[in-house]
Amino acid sequence: MDQDLRQGILKEIPVKELKLERKIYLVSVEKRPLSHAARAFRELMKKELTASRKAAG
């Protein structure tokens, strides 16, 4: 999607009145290590959560 935005195929249109939220859970087995993809996803979610909390004030 980022590439489509850069190429102008898609256009981002902010809507002030629209607030989208979604709950995401990461469940794992304690004795099994997370895969590389799961660790990367977890770190991405942590960064997004931190950024959204800072933006909310």
C-alpha atoms as an extended CHARMM CRD file, in Angstrom:
* protein
*
        57  EXT
         1         1  MET       CA              0.0000000000        0.0000000000        0.0000000000  PROA      1               0.0000000000
         2         2  ASP       CA              2.8660000000        2.3990000000        0.7390000000  PROA      2               0.0000000000
         3         3  GLN       CA              4.1540000000        1.9350000000       -2.7860000000  PROA      3               0.0000000000
         4         4  ASP       CA              0.6900000000        2.6260000000       -4.2130000000  PROA      4               0.0000000000
         5         5  LEU       CA              0.5190000000        5.8280000000       -2.1620000000  PROA      5               0.0000000000
         6         6  ARG       CA              3.9700000000        6.9240000000       -3.3770000000  PROA      6               0.0000000000
         7         7  GLN       CA              3.0540000000        6.1860000000       -6.9940000000  PROA      7               0.0000000000
         8         8  GLY       CA             -0.2140000000        8.0860000000       -6.7180000000  PROA      8               0.0000000000
         9         9  ILE       CA             -2.3360000000        5.0040000000       -7.3660000000  PROA      9               0.0000000000
        10        10  LEU       CA             -3.9530000000        5.5060000000       -3.9640000000  PROA      10              0.0000000000
        11        11  LYS       CA             -4.5120000000        8.7520000000       -2.1100000000  PROA      11              0.0000000000
        12        12  GLU       CA             -4.8010000000        9.1930000000        1.6460000000  PROA      12              0.0000000000
        13        13  ILE       CA             -7.8070000000       11.2510000000        2.7240000000  PROA      13              0.0000000000
        14        14  PRO       CA             -7.9080000000       12.0830000000        6.4360000000  PROA      14              0.0000000000
        15        15  VAL       CA            -11.3650000000       12.0950000000        8.0130000000  PROA      15              0.0000000000
        16        16  LYS       CA            -11.4180000000       13.9440000000       11.3560000000  PROA      16              0.0000000000
        17        17  GLU       CA            -14.7380000000       12.4860000000       12.4840000000  PROA      17              0.0000000000
        18        18  LEU       CA            -13.6770000000        8.9000000000       11.8190000000  PROA      18              0.0000000000
        19        19  LYS       CA            -11.8550000000        7.0920000000       14.5970000000  PROA      19              0.0000000000
        20        20  LEU       CA            -10.8420000000        3.5350000000       13.8110000000  PROA      20              0.0000000000
        21        21  GLU       CA             -9.6280000000        1.2760000000       16.5860000000  PROA      21              0.0000000000
        22        22  ARG       CA             -8.7770000000       -2.3550000000       16.6990000000  PROA      22              0.0000000000
        23        23  LYS       CA             -7.5900000000       -4.6100000000       19.4570000000  PROA      23              0.0000000000
        24        24  ILE       CA             -4.7010000000       -6.8810000000       18.5920000000  PROA      24              0.0000000000
        25        25  TYR       CA             -3.4220000000       -9.6440000000       20.8290000000  PROA      25              0.0000000000
        26        26  LEU       CA             -0.2050000000      -11.5900000000       20.5240000000  PROA      26              0.0000000000
        27        27  VAL       CA             -0.4410000000      -14.9950000000       22.1450000000  PROA      27              0.0000000000
        28        28  SER       CA              2.5050000000      -17.3070000000       22.4190000000  PROA      28              0.0000000000
        29        29  VAL       CA              3.6180000000      -20.4490000000       24.1980000000  PROA      29              0.0000000000
        30        30  GLU       CA              5.9980000000      -19.4950000000       26.9930000000  PROA      30              0.0000000000
        31        31  LYS       CA              8.3760000000      -22.3890000000       26.3220000000  PROA      31              0.0000000000
        32        32  ARG       CA              8.6210000000      -21.7380000000       22.5630000000  PROA      32              0.0000000000
        33        33  PRO       CA             10.6030000000      -18.7930000000       21.2350000000  PROA      33              0.0000000000
        34        34  LEU       CA              8.8280000000      -16.3480000000       18.9370000000  PROA      34              0.0000000000
        35        35  SER       CA              9.6590000000      -16.5020000000       15.2580000000  PROA      35              0.0000000000
        36        36  HSD       CA             11.5310000000      -13.6210000000       13.6730000000  PROA      36              0.0000000000
        37        37  ALA       CA              8.2790000000      -12.3920000000       12.0990000000  PROA      37              0.0000000000
        38        38  ALA       CA              6.4250000000      -12.5460000000       15.4320000000  PROA      38              0.0000000000
        39        39  ARG       CA              9.2000000000      -10.6180000000       17.1930000000  PROA      39              0.0000000000
        40        40  ALA       CA              9.1920000000       -7.9830000000       14.4540000000  PROA      40              0.0000000000
        41        41  PHE       CA              5.3970000000       -7.6880000000       14.6790000000  PROA      41              0.0000000000
        42        42  ARG       CA              5.5850000000       -7.3310000000       18.4710000000  PROA      42              0.0000000000
        43        43  GLU       CA              8.1680000000       -4.5310000000       18.1700000000  PROA      43              0.0000000000
        44        44  LEU       CA              6.0890000000       -2.7610000000       15.5220000000  PROA      44              0.0000000000
        45        45  MET       CA              3.0190000000       -2.9060000000       17.7540000000  PROA      45              0.0000000000
        46        46  LYS       CA              5.0010000000       -1.5260000000       20.7070000000  PROA      46              0.0000000000
        47        47  LYS       CA              6.1900000000        1.4150000000       18.5860000000  PROA      47              0.0000000000
        48        48  GLU       CA              2.6850000000        2.0900000000       17.2780000000  PROA      48              0.0000000000
        49        49  LEU       CA              1.2390000000        1.9810000000       20.7820000000  PROA      49              0.0000000000
        50        50  THR       CA              3.8800000000        4.3910000000       22.0760000000  PROA      50              0.0000000000
        51        51  ALA       CA              3.2950000000        6.7790000000       19.1700000000  PROA      51              0.0000000000
        52        52  SER       CA             -0.4810000000        6.7040000000       19.5570000000  PROA      52              0.0000000000
        53        53  ARG       CA             -0.2310000000        7.3820000000       23.3020000000  PROA      53              0.0000000000
        54        54  LYS       CA              2.0610000000       10.3590000000       22.6790000000  PROA      54              0.0000000000
        55        55  ALA       CA             -0.2990000000       11.7200000000       20.0310000000  PROA      55              0.0000000000
        56        56  ALA       CA             -3.2810000000       11.3730000000       22.3940000000  PROA      56              0.0000000000
        57        57  GLY       CA             -1.4900000000       13.5680000000       24.8850000000  PROA      57              0.0000000000
